[in-house]
Amino acid sequence: MPSSPLTHALTTSVDPPLRPLPDPVPDLLTTLGAAPRLAAHLRAVHDVAYALTTWITTAYPTLPLDREAVLFGAATHDMGKVLHPAELTGPGSAHEPAGRTLLLDHGFPPHLARFAYTHARWTDPAATVEDLLVSTADKVWKGKRVPDLEDLLTAHLARAAGTQHWEAFLTLDDTLTTLADAADSRLSFQNAYPVI
């Protein structure tokens, strides 16, 4: 029996490789009947978050970071688009509070469900480094760079390392440039899947 487009989006091997979503996210997407394109998008953003947090834990080992929360946040940040599918291809923010509620309703704790809401609110003074990393991954996966967001993340890196802001930015910039360079393949992967 052939696999469904959703199963294919969750499991197919691509070049360059994309990591699978963490458990139990694939099961939740399947249970909710998520659009294959949403699964592909979440997989692409999660993969960037994985690479970004791998680099940070090596380059900035003194930075307090809940890496597992970042990875979960990247894997679920747009979960509300299950309920607002028009926002898969068009503008809108209704998916943000809806996603947080959806995750809470499925038993996920508030500290993890929050990313569905906070991923577009990185300017909030209460945004944590984890929130900034999910937001950054959600931009860089498609090659988009947001200087104000990167500046906030750089401030965390500089404080953790005790370095000048510009020094931390140079290392972050190199990493984000490398990640953004693979945006075309991630966009092709996502756009190969239907929105329904």
BELGI-V11778 format. One record per backbone hydrogen bond with DSSP energy under -0.5 kcal/mol. NH is the residue of the N-H (numbers start at 1). CO is the residue of the C=O. E is the energy in kcal/mol with one decimal. If there is no record, write none. Layout:
# BELGI-V11778
NH;CO;E
NH;CO;E
This chain:
# BELGI-V11778
8;4;-2.6
9;5;-2.5
10;6;-1.9
11;7;-1.5
12;8;-2.8
25;22;-2.1
28;24;-2.1
29;25;-2.7
30;26;-2.2
31;27;-2.8
32;28;-2.5
33;29;-0.6
33;30;-1.0
34;29;-2.6
37;194;-2.1
38;35;-0.5
39;35;-1.8
40;36;-2.4
41;37;-2.6
42;38;-2.9
43;39;-2.1
44;40;-2.1
45;41;-2.5
46;42;-2.5
47;43;-2.1
48;44;-1.8
49;45;-2.5
50;46;-2.5
51;47;-2.2
52;48;-2.9
53;49;-2.7
54;50;-2.1
55;51;-2.2
56;52;-2.4
57;53;-2.4
58;54;-1.0
58;55;-0.5
59;55;-3.3
60;56;-3.0
61;58;-0.5
63;60;-1.9
64;62;-0.6
67;65;-1.2
70;66;-1.9
71;67;-2.5
72;68;-2.4
73;69;-3.0
74;70;-2.7
75;71;-1.8
76;72;-0.9
76;73;-0.6
77;73;-1.3
79;76;-2.3
81;78;-2.5
82;79;-1.9
83;80;-1.1
84;80;-1.1
87;84;-1.9
88;85;-2.0
89;86;-1.0
90;86;-1.2
96;93;-1.5
97;93;-0.6
98;94;-1.4
99;95;-2.4
100;96;-1.7
101;97;-2.3
102;98;-2.6
103;99;-2.5
104;100;-2.5
105;101;-2.9
106;102;-1.1
107;104;-1.8
108;103;-2.4
112;109;-1.7
113;109;-2.7
114;110;-1.8
115;112;-1.1
116;113;-1.4
117;114;-1.7
118;114;-2.8
119;115;-1.7
120;117;-0.7
121;118;-2.1
124;121;-1.6
127;124;-2.4
132;128;-2.3
133;129;-2.1
134;130;-2.1
135;131;-2.4
136;132;-2.6
137;133;-2.6
138;134;-2.1
139;135;-0.7
139;136;-1.0
140;136;-3.1
141;137;-1.7
142;139;-1.3
143;140;-2.1
144;139;-1.9
147;145;-0.5
150;146;-2.6
151;147;-2.3
152;148;-1.7
153;149;-2.0
154;150;-2.7
155;151;-1.9
156;152;-1.2
157;153;-1.9
158;154;-3.0
159;155;-2.2
160;156;-2.2
161;157;-2.1
162;158;-1.6
163;158;-1.7
168;164;-1.9
169;165;-2.4
170;166;-2.0
171;167;-1.5
172;168;-2.3
173;169;-3.5
174;170;-1.9
175;171;-1.8
176;172;-2.9
177;173;-2.5
178;174;-2.0
179;175;-2.3
180;176;-2.7
181;177;-1.6
182;178;-0.5
182;179;-1.1
183;180;-2.0
186;182;-1.6
187;183;-3.0
188;184;-2.3
189;185;-2.1
190;186;-2.5
191;187;-2.8
192;188;-0.8
192;189;-0.8
193;190;-1.8
